Amino acid sequence: MTTEVLAESAVVVGATAPDQGSAIDLVGSILVAQGCATNDYVVQMREREKIVSTYLGNGIALPHGTNESKSSVLRTGLAVAQFPDGVLWGEERAHLVIGLAATSEEHLQVLARLATILGDEELCRRLGSTLDAAEIHRTLTAADGDAPPTNGHPARSDDVNLDIRITNPAGLHARPAAIVVDRARSFQAEIAIQANGRRANARSITALLGLGAAVGDEVRIVARGSDAQSAANAVAAILTGSTEV
């Protein structure tokens, strides 16, 4: 992620908002001011939140527009607002609200980078309370380090392995990822998804987003446990289905 995607002036700390709609309006107005989107896009950001929550966990929310709002995006960019006291986001409180505007599939790289960074619970707490906007900017625009070889359990001979190609039109974006997490939690088996040289625990939405998996990508579903085959098949059905986002 470069400073072209997230400018220093697009990060604010110490913000307050009475509700998530106001928080979305704030990061949306920053995106507009940065020349990333039109005012119509901000309206669509609110609309998406009615469809599915963009809360990612660890005090982080990632509001963005619907598929229909792409015409209101002028260029890919981020806006970050920190709320030290938090903003109620469903049943959780978001301390870092990151507004995203993206053209075509560029958002997948952005999501992957964000998920890698924001999967660190301690780091999220620090970014949610720091008084230094530059610290947030430096963290989010830092060069990628070497990705860990796994994010889940190591390979074992009794694993159930299922190789598929993602045909869900939404890839493994926020909505399908949330559905995978919800479905995975209904099984006793441990489930991981491997893609792009990374491995993610299927019960972690940040880990799944960190894969950066898109339509057409080949992935391996790895399951272990008494209901491993059923679990792998259920996840495969989501990735090869037509889930609306």
N, C-alpha and C positions, 0 to 999 in steps of 0.2 A: 504494500500500500504506500503510495507516494504522497507528497505534500500537495500534488495537484488534485488528489481525491479528498484530502482533508487538510484545509488551510488552518494555520494557527488562529486566524480570526474567526474560525467556525467552531471554536471550543469555548464554552463559558462554564464557570464554576460558581457555586453558591446560589444557584437559581432556586426559585420556589414556584409551586403551581398547586392550585387547589384540587386538581384532578388530572387524569391522564389526557383528556381532551386538550386541556390547556398546555400540558407538557408537549403534546404533539404539535400544537400550534406554534410553540416556541421554536422547536427544532425545525419545523417546516418553514418558519419565517427566515431562519438562518440559511436554509437551502435556497430560498428565493433570493435573499440578499447576495448570496455567493454566485448567483447566476446558474444554479444547477436545475432549477425547476420553476414552474409558474405557480401562481396562487391556486389554480385548479388542482394541482398535485397535492397540496396540503389537505384539501377537501377529501381527496381519495385516500390519503393516509388515515384519516378518521374512519372512512368507510371500511377499509381493510380490517381495522381493529374490531369492527362489528362482526366480521366474518370469523376471524380467529385471532387470539391474543398473540402479540409479537414479543411477549416476555420470554426471555431465553434462560432465566435462572441467574443465580449469583448477583441479583440486584441489577440486572441488565435488561433493557428493552430495546428492540430494534424496529421501530415503526417505519413503514414504507408503504407505497401505494399499491393499488390493485393492478392486475395485468392490463386492464383497460386504461390505466393512467400513463402508459409509456409515452404517449404523444405529448404529455405535459412535462416530460423530462428533457432538459436541454443538454445536460452532460452528467456523467457519473460523479457523484460527490457525497460526502458525509457531513453531518452537523452533530455536535455533541453538546448536551446540556447535563451538567451534574447537579443533582438535587440532594444535598447532604441529609435532609430530613426524610427523603424518600417521597415517592408519589405512588399511591395505591394503584396497583396494576393487577386487576383480578383479585386474587387472594394474597398476592405478594406485594412488596414495595420495591420500586425501581429507583436506584440511586444514580444510575448513568443511563440516559436516554439518548440513543444514537439514531438520528434520522438518516435514512438512506434513499438516494435517488440514483437509479441505474438504467443505462441503456443496454439493450440486448442481453447477453449472458455475462456481462462484466460483473454483475452483482455476485456471481458465484465465487469469484476470486476474492471479492471483498468479504463475503460471508466466511469463507474459509480462513482468511487471515484473522478476522475478528474472533471466530470461534477458537482458534488456536490460542490467542492471547487471553480471551475472557473465560477460558475453561479453568483458569487459575483462580481459585476462590479468594486467596489472600490478596492477590493483585487486584481483583475486583473491589475488595473492601478498601484498599488503599486509594484506588482511583475514585471511589465514591465519596471520599472524605478529604482528599488533598485540597489545599488552598491554591495550588499552582496549576494553572491551565496548561502551562508548557509541559508539565510532567505527563498529563494525559495525552497531549499531542505527540510527544516523543515516544511514548509507549505504543500508540496506535500506528505510528508511521515507521517504527524501527524495522530494520531489515529482518527478513525471516531467518530464523535459525534452522538448524537441522531438525526435521520432524522426528519424533520418537518412532521407532519401528513398529510399536504397537500401542494401542489405547484400548485395553481390554485384556483378555486372557491369552497366554501364549498358545501356539499350535500344539495339538496333541493327536495321537493316532485314532482316538475314538470320537473325534469331532465329526459332526455331520457338515459336509461342505456342499454348498449349492452355488454354482456359477451362473449368473444371469446377466442380461443386458438391460439397463434401465430404459423402459419405454413410457413410463409415466411422464406426461408432458411437462410436469413441474419438476422433474428430476428429483433431487433430494433436498429441495428448498424447504423453507420453514414449515409449511403446512404438512407435506408428506412426512417430514422428519418428526413432527409432533405426533402424527398418527402412528408411525413406526414405534416411537417411544411408548405410547399408550398401549399398543398391541403387544409389544415385547414384555411389558410388565404383567401381562395376563398369563404368561408362561413361567414355569419353574426353571426352564433351561437358561443358561447364560448364552447370550447372542451377541455376535460382533459382525460388523460389516467392514470389508477390506476394499479400498479403492485408492487409486493414485498413489500407491506406495504407503498408504496409511491404514490404520486399523482403529475402528471406533466401537465403543460399547454402545449397543443399540438402545440402552436405557438412558443415554445422555444426549440431549438435543444439541448441546454445544459441540460434543465430539462428532456427532453426525454431520453438522454443518461444516465442521472443520475438514471433512473429506473433500468438499468442493465437487461432489459428484453431480453430473448433468445428464440430460437425455442422451442415450447412445453409449454411455460409459459402461464398461464391463466391471462388475463387482462380484465379490465372493461373500456369501452369507455363511458364517461359521456358528454352529450351535452345539451346545454340550449339555446333556442332562436327559432325564427320563422322557421328556416330550420334545426332544431336540428337532426331530423331523417335522413335527407339526409346527413348531415355532419358526423354523427356517422357511417352510412353505407359506406361512402367514405373512412373514416379512416380504417374501418374494412377490406375493400377490399385490402388495401395496406398491412396490417399486415397478411392477409391470402393469399396473392398473391405470385408471384415468381419474385419479383423485383431483377434485377441484381445489384450487387455492385462492 
